[in-house]
Amino acid sequence: MRTVPIQLPETVFSALRKNPEEFVREMRIAASVKWYELGEISQAKAAEIAGLTRAEFINALSRYKVDFMQYTAEELAEELANAD
């Protein structure tokens, strides 16, 4: 795993009432949820980036009010047609 250092103002931790470790964890989850919502990454990749299991990531999606099903009607119809 690669480590990427970022600099943040000390005030962000107190503003969000999180210590640095909690902040970084939540930032990874928030970024993963947003990228998933935008359709840029798969659910499995988003869970990996967030450092969560797939089930935990689905729970995070719920917490952020993001639908866990990111299919268009056409994609869903295609998936169902190929489900044989």
C-alpha positions as CSV (number, residue, x, y, z in Angstrom):
1,M,0.0,0.0,0.0
2,R,1.3,3.5,-0.8
3,T,1.2,6.3,1.7
4,V,0.3,9.7,0.5
5,P,1.0,12.6,2.9
6,I,-1.4,15.5,2.9
7,Q,-1.3,18.7,4.9
8,L,-4.5,19.9,6.6
9,P,-5.1,22.8,9.0
10,E,-5.2,21.7,12.6
11,T,-8.6,23.2,13.0
12,V,-10.3,20.6,10.7
13,F,-10.0,18.0,13.3
14,S,-11.7,20.0,16.1
15,A,-14.3,21.3,13.6
16,L,-15.4,17.8,12.8
17,R,-14.8,16.5,16.3
18,K,-12.5,13.8,15.0
19,N,-8.9,12.9,15.8
20,P,-6.5,12.7,12.8
21,E,-6.9,8.9,12.4
22,E,-10.8,9.1,12.5
23,F,-10.7,12.0,10.0
24,V,-8.5,10.1,7.5
25,R,-10.7,7.1,7.8
26,E,-13.9,9.1,7.2
27,M,-12.2,11.0,4.3
28,R,-11.4,7.7,2.6
29,I,-15.0,6.6,3.0
30,A,-16.5,9.9,1.8
31,A,-14.2,9.9,-1.3
32,S,-15.1,6.3,-2.1
33,V,-18.8,7.0,-1.7
34,K,-18.7,10.0,-4.0
35,W,-16.6,8.3,-6.7
36,Y,-19.0,5.3,-6.6
37,E,-22.0,7.7,-6.8
38,L,-20.5,9.4,-9.9
39,G,-20.0,6.0,-11.5
40,E,-16.2,6.4,-11.6
41,I,-15.4,3.2,-9.7
42,S,-17.1,-0.1,-8.9
43,Q,-18.6,-1.0,-5.6
44,A,-15.8,-3.5,-4.9
45,K,-13.1,-0.9,-5.7
46,A,-14.8,1.7,-3.6
47,A,-15.0,-0.7,-0.6
48,E,-11.3,-1.4,-1.1
49,I,-10.3,2.3,-1.2
50,A,-12.5,2.9,1.9
51,G,-10.8,0.1,3.7
52,L,-14.2,-1.6,4.3
53,T,-15.8,-4.9,3.5
54,R,-18.4,-4.8,0.7
55,A,-21.2,-5.1,3.4
56,E,-19.7,-2.2,5.4
57,F,-19.4,-0.1,2.3
58,I,-23.1,-0.7,1.5
59,N,-23.9,0.5,5.0
60,A,-21.7,3.6,4.4
61,L,-23.7,4.3,1.2
62,S,-26.9,4.2,3.3
63,R,-25.4,6.6,5.8
64,Y,-24.5,9.0,3.0
65,K,-27.9,8.5,1.4
66,V,-26.5,7.0,-1.8
67,D,-28.3,4.2,-3.5
68,F,-26.3,1.0,-3.6
69,M,-27.6,0.1,-7.0
70,Q,-25.9,2.3,-9.6
71,Y,-27.6,0.9,-12.7
72,T,-29.4,2.6,-15.5
73,A,-32.7,1.0,-16.5
74,E,-30.9,-0.3,-19.6
75,E,-28.1,-1.8,-17.6
76,L,-30.5,-3.5,-15.2
77,A,-32.5,-4.9,-18.1
78,E,-29.3,-6.3,-19.6
79,E,-28.2,-7.8,-16.3
80,L,-31.6,-9.5,-15.9
81,A,-31.6,-10.8,-19.4
82,N,-28.2,-12.3,-18.9
83,A,-29.1,-13.8,-15.5
84,D,-29.9,-17.2,-17.0
